[in-house]
């Protein structure tokens, strides 16, 4: 009986290993197809562009017949020097795109069975790849809404009332509060930027909004200068949120997603990395009608096209 149980356990273990290997091979093939779509996943040398290569199967590497350069499917990409299995990378991508308001790094590390730091760096590498789709360099056109929202810099009040200070005063603030100035096309793209104050949004609009566009803004006085370059609809939010088509509801929808992401999932974001969370929320907002499978393919494709991360490569990060 015991011998039969041991044989059954060994058989199950062998079956699980076979299933995992099949999944790993399938994930690896997916990365190859996304890296080299023009050759249907057949390797192309990143150094000389030659498409005739040898397969080094023991290390899942390739060797170019022309220049003898050795490379892998992730060489020169955002996943360069990766140590995780391809199936785990693919699982991380699916988990991140499936979370409509982001996923905490504690949750991701548990789902992937990896360290918190591994999940943190991996997620930021993916956000860096995603940001290439958000910040394309193309100006916004059509009707563009603009607004700003402040994030971070929370000062915890003292326990005793007699020890509490006026947290509105600059001398009592932490210096980590930032504003996310965002421009959003109606039925189009979302473009966020990080600034010290909301008034910087006018200069950002000059650089990123076409002069043929029309704009919407709220009653804040710093948006008055927008009238020098565009036709601008203004809505006074102290009186009304939408006035016969004059509103900033689309950009407020983005802020709602970003605030739920930061406060509900991450509970706190360093100003050093706020731009990546803003780009992630903008990408999710712009692709909210796209199915998860397509989103995962888009992220894998972006990651394979993105260069080696200079911000997240190596182990020099000291204060995340």
N, C-alpha and C positions, 0 to 999 in steps of 0.2 A: 504493500500500500504506500509506504513511504517512498519507495523507489519510483512508483508510478507518479506520485505527486512531484518528486524532483524532476522527472522527465517532462511532466506537463509544464512546470515552472520554466524549465530551460527552453521548452518549445515556445512558450509565450514570450520569453525574453528575445528569442531569435526573431519571432514575428514582429515584435515592436521595433527591433533594430532595422528589420527589412522595410517596415513602413516608414520609419524616420529617414532611412537612406533614400527611399523613393521620393519622399517629400523634399529632401535636400537636393536631389538631382533635378527635380522639377523646378525648384526655386532658382537653382543655378542656371538652368536653361532660360528662365524668365529674365534674369539679369543679363545674360548674353544677348538675348533678342532685343532688349532695351538699349544695350550699349552699342550694338552694331545692327540697327534695323535695316540698313541698306543691303546687308549681306545675309539677312535672315539668321543672325546670331553667329555667323562664322567670323572668327577673330580677324581684326585688322590691326596691324602694328601702329601704335600711337606715335612712334618715333619717325618712321619713314613712310607710313601710309600703305605699305605693301600688304596685300590680302592673302598671301600664301604663307602659312605658318605651320609649325609642328606643335602637337599637343604633348605637354609634359603631364601625363595623367596622374602621376604619383603626387604632384603638388598642385594640380589644377592650374597650371600655368601654360603659357604659349611661348614659342621661340620663333622669331621671324627668320624666314629663309634668306632674306635679302641682307639684313644688317645684323642678324644674330642677337637682337635685343630680346630679353626675356620680360614678359609682362603677364598680368592677370586681368580678369574682367573688370576689377575695381581699380587698377593702376591709373593714377592721374585723375580720379574722380573724388567725389565727396567721401566715399567709403575707402579711400586708400589706407593701407595698413590695418584694415579691419581684422578683428579676431573672432567675431561672432559668426556662427553658421549662417548661410544664406537663408535658410528657412526661418531663422530667428529675426533676421533683418526684414524679411517680408512680413512676418507676423507683427513686428513693431510698426511698419508702415500701415498695415490694415488697422491696427488698434488706434493709431493717431488720426487717420482719416475718418474712422468710424465715430470718433468723439466730436460731436458737433460744437461743443464748447471747450474742447481741450481735454487732456487727461493729465492727472498729476504724475510726477515722476516716481513717487512712491508706488502708485498703482501700476505704472508701466514696468518698474523694476520687479514687482511681484509677478506680473503676468509673464514676463520674459525669464524669470528666475535668474536675474543678474543683479549686480550692485547698483545702488542709487546713482553713483557717479557715471556708470556706464550708460544707464538710461538717460541721464541728464545730457550728456555729451551727444549721444545718438539723436535725441529729439532735436537738439539745437542744430545739428548737422542737417537734418531733414528740413527744419525751418529755414536754414540758409539756402537750401536748394529751392524751396517753395518761393522764397522772396524774389528769385529771378523772374518768376511769372508775374509777380505783383509790380515790381519796379522794372518796367521794360524800357523806360526812356521815352515812351510815347506820351504826348500831352493829352489831357482830357478834353473832350468836346461835347457838344450837345448841351444839355442842361446839367449843371454841376452844383451840388450842395456842398457847403463848407461849414465846418464847426470845429470846436476843440473841446477836449475833456481832460481833466486832471487825474493823474494816477500816482499812487505812492506817497511817501512822506508822512505817513501816519505817526502822530505823537501820542503815545499812551498817557492818559491823564493819571496824575498821582492818586494814591489810594485815599489819603485824607484831603478833604476839601481845602483846608488851610494851606496845603502845599501845592495846589494846582495853579497853573499859569495860563495866561491867555495864549492859546495855541495858534491864534491868527497872526501874532507878531512874528516878524522875520527872525528875531534873535532866539525864539523858542522853537524854530522849525529845524528839521534835520538836513535840509539841503538836497534831499533825494526826490522831491516832488517834481514831476514833469507833466507836460501837456502833450497829448496826442492830437495834433492838428490833422484833420482828415478831409479830403475832397472826394466826393463820390458822384459819378455819373448816374443819372436815373436810367435804370435798365442797362448799366454798364459797369465799369471798373471802380474799385475802391483803392485810394492811394493815401496811406497814412505816413506821417512824419513825426519825429520827436522834437520838441522845442522846449525852451525854458518858460515861455509865456505865449498866450494865445495870439497876441498881436503879430508874432512872426509869421502867421498864416498868410498875410497879404503878400509878403515877398515870395513865399512858397507858391502861391497862386500865380504870380507873375511868371514863374519858371515852368509851371506844370499845367496851366489851363490855357487853351486856345483863346485868342482874342475874338474869335467868331462865336464862342460859347456864351450862354446866359448862365446866371448864377442865382443861388438862394442862400441867404444868411439870416441870422437872428438879429436882435436889436442892439447887440454890443457895439459900442462906439468905435472899436478898432476896425470893424468891417466897413466903416464909412468910406475908407480909401479905395475900396473895391469899385465904387461908382466911377472912378477915374478911368477904368479900363474895360468895364463890362456893364451890361444891363443887369441890375441886381434886384431880385424880389426880396423884401425884408418882412419878417414876421416877428411880432413882439410876443415873446413867450410868456411874459408876465400877464398878458391879456388873453392870448389864444395860441394854440399849438398849430392849427392849420386854418388858413384863411383863404378859402376858395382857390385851392391849388398852390398857394404860397406856404411852403413848409420846408423843414429840414428832416423829415421823418426817416428818409433813407439812411442818412449819415448817423442819425440817432439809433437806428437799428444796429448799425455796426458797433457803436459804443456800448449798446446793451450786451452784445455778444462778447466783446472784449472785457467788459466789467464782470460778466458772469464767469468768464474764463479765468480772470486773475483772482477775483474774490472767492469764487465758488470752487475752483479746482486747485489753483496754485497758492492761494492765500497770501501771496506777497511776491513781488517781482523787483529785482534790482534794476535801477535806471540804466545800468550798463547793457542789459539784455531786453529792455522794454520794446525796442524796435522789432525784435524777432517775434515777440508775442503779438504785436500789432499787425505785422505782415501775415502771420499765421491766421489771425482772426479775419483779416481782409480776404485772404484766399478762401477760407471757409465760407465767408459771406457771399463772395462772387460765384462760388460753386455749390451753393446750397441746394440747387435743383439737380445736381449730378449724382448718379448712383455711386455706391462705394467702390465697386470693382473698377469703374473708369477712373475714379479719383486715385486709387492705389496705383494703377498703371501710369497715371500722370506723374505721381511722386517718384516712382521708380525711374521713369524716363528723365525727369528733371535731375535726379540724383546722379544718374549715369552721365548726364551732359554737364553737370557742375564740376568745376575744377577742385583740386585739393583745397580743403578749408585751411586758411592761414590762422583763423581764430580758434579752431577746435582740433587742430592736429597736434598730437603730442600730449605731454602730461604737465605742461607748465602752468595750467590753471591753478591758482591758489585760493581765490575767493570767488566762488560762484555765487 
